[in-house]
Amino acid sequence: MSKDRPSATLTPCAGRCSTVFGDSVCRGCRRFNHEVIQWNTYSTEQHTAVWRRLDAQLDQILVPMLPCADLRHVEDFVRSKRVRLREDASKGRKLYHALKLCEKNRHFTDESGLGIHYKEVRPLWQEFERRILALATASYDFAFLRADGISHSLLHKLQES
């Protein structure tokens, strides 16, 4: 494998893609539909840009939701479960993987480092999913509106010429 594309085998895919059903934002990984479709053609820089946006969203939502989390403990827990992370994974990304593991198996909660009780996992996960999808959708809508505005501006300038 080439050192030029270290992230080529690592994808944000969560294994529950909703873009195949017409969603503009995937409910699993929260990438935009065109990012899901074109992921394998993206350069390292494009991959990194998408990862950074997704990690920033996770930081914005999960860090405040899990104020008692011990990041070092969370990192060790996630690695012990053989979750692959990018070297530049954000705190929110690490918290996300720990919470996702606990959502699948609440018996992991005590060893996760999240600082929550196992009975809090499901409601926390559901609230997280609601918030993160709303943020990702707003991000998509903003990007679409921005692109649409640029397009209209360019068309207007062409028509003036």
N, C-alpha and C positions, 0 to 999 in steps of 0.2 A: 504494500500500500504506500502511496506517495505521501511524503511529509507536507506537500502543498495543501492538502485538504484533510486535516485531522478530524474535522467534524462530519465528513461525508457519511460515515456509518452511524453517527449519532443524530437522531431526529427527535423533535419534540412530540412526535406521534404518541398518543395515549391509547391507541388501539380501539377507539370508539368514534370514528370519523362520522360527522354528520353532514359534511359537504356533499357527499354522494346523494343526499336527500334534498339538496338545493340550498342549504344554509350558507350564508356568505362568510360566517365565522364558525369554525369547527368547535363543537361543544366539548370535544375531548382535549385537544391541544391548544385551541384558541388561535390557531393561525388563520389568516384570511384564505378563502377558497383558492385563489390563484397561487398562494404560497404552497398550499398542499399539493396542488397539481404540478407546479414547476420546481418543487424542492430539489429533485435530483439533477436539475440543470443549473442550480444556483452556484455561484462562486463562493469561496470561503468568506469573503466580505459580506455577501448577501446573507449567508447563513448566520454570520455573527450579528448582523443588523436585526434579523428576526429574533434570534435568541435574546438579544439585549432588550428588545421591546417586550417580549414575553416575560423575561425575568423582572423587568421594571414593574410590570403589572402584578406579578406575584409578590414582589417586595411591598408594593402599595397596599395590597389586600391582606396578605398573610402575616407580615411582621406585626402589625397592630393587633391582629386576632390572636396571636400566640405570644403575649408579652413575657411569659415565664419560661420560654424555651431556652435551653442551654445549647447554643450552636455547636460547640465542640462535641457534645454528647450526640446531638442530632446527626452530625457528619459521620461519626463513628457508627451509629446505628444504621444509617443509609448504606454506608460502605459494607457493613457486615451482612446486609441483605443483598449484596452484589448489584446494587443500582449503579449504573454508569452515569457519571456526571461530567460535564465539561469542566476543565480546570478553572474557568472563570465563572462557574455557576454562582448565582447570587444567594444571599441568605434566604430569600423567599423561595427559590428553586429547591433548596435543601429542605426547608420546612414543608414544601409541597410534597416532596417524595416521602418524607416521614409520615405526614398526615395521610397520604394515599395508602401507604403500607398499613397503617393503623385502621383505616377505613375498611380495608379488605380483611384484616384480622385484628380485632380490637384487643386481643391478648398481647399484642406487641406494644400497647400504649405505655406501660410502665417502663419499658426499656428504651423508648423512643427519644427521650430527652425533650419532648414537647411541653412537659409541665402541665398536662391535663389528665383528667380521669377518663377511663374508658367509656363511661356513659356520656361524655361530652363529644366523643368523636363523630358520631353520625350527625347530630344537629350542627356541629361546627363545619363538617364537610358540606352539608347541604347549603348552609349560609355562604361558605366560601364559593361553592359553584355558582350560586345565584349572583354574588357580587362580581366574581371574575368574568363571568359571561357578559354581564352588563357593561363592565369596563372594556372588555375586548370588542363588544359590539359598538360601543361609543367610539372607540379608536378607529374601527373600520369606517363608521359613518363619517367621522371627521376626515379621514384620509380620502374617502370618496368625494365628499363635498369640496375638499381642497383641490383634488384633481379636476373635478368638474369646473370649479372656479378658474383654474389655470387654463383649462381647455376653452372656456368661454372668452377669457381674456385674450388668448392667442387668436381665436377666430375673429374677435372684434378688431384686433390689430391688423389681421390679414385683410379684412373687409375695408379698413381705412386706407390701405395701401393702394 
